[in-house]
Structure formats: C-alpha cells, structure tokens
Amino acid sequence: MTVVAIDLDKAKLDPASVFLAPKDVLHTTGLSVDDKRSILVRWEADAEALLRATGEGMSENRSPAELLRAVHEAIESLEPGN
C-alpha cells in the first residue's frame, strides 16, 4: 500500500482540493479517525452550501446532492460497528 503525504491543514480547510471523493478520505492511511471525521464534516458543510447555492440558481458541474450523500456515507462508515 502506498502512503501519500497530505497537507492536513489544507485538507481540513478545503477537502476537495486534496481528495477527489469523500471515500478517499476513508482510505488515506496516517489519518486518525478524528482527522477523517473533521475533514468529512467540513466537506459536508461545503456540500450543503453548494446545494443551497445551486438552489439559488448558481450552476455547478456535479450534483451537490450526490456529493452530500457520499459525504454522509463516509461519515457513517467511521462510526463504530460499521
């Protein structure tokens, strides 16, 4: 398995600039569960803001609803027992 160095501060501030998809956060070695959760919660907030902006007529090239669903699934997978 390849270990990739990431800029944790950048990932927590703008996850989409570091990861292609929420599931990539889950598969990144070297991050604690708390770091992963923090990154995903930020991504969730970004996706919700994007969803609101899209609802207000601003266009986006990907579905914010699909992104939000992917973030929620990733967060849920961090819960014990999943």
Number of C-alpha atoms within 10 A of each C-alpha: 4 6 8 9 9 13 9 15 11 13 21 20 15 15 23 16 10 16 15 10 15 24 16 13 22 18 10 16 13 12 14 11 13 10 16 24 20 17 25 25 18 19 24 21 13 19 21 16 13 20 20 13 14 15 11 9 8 10 12 11 5 8 13 20 14 12 20 20 14 18 24 16 14 21 22 13 13 14 10 6 6 6
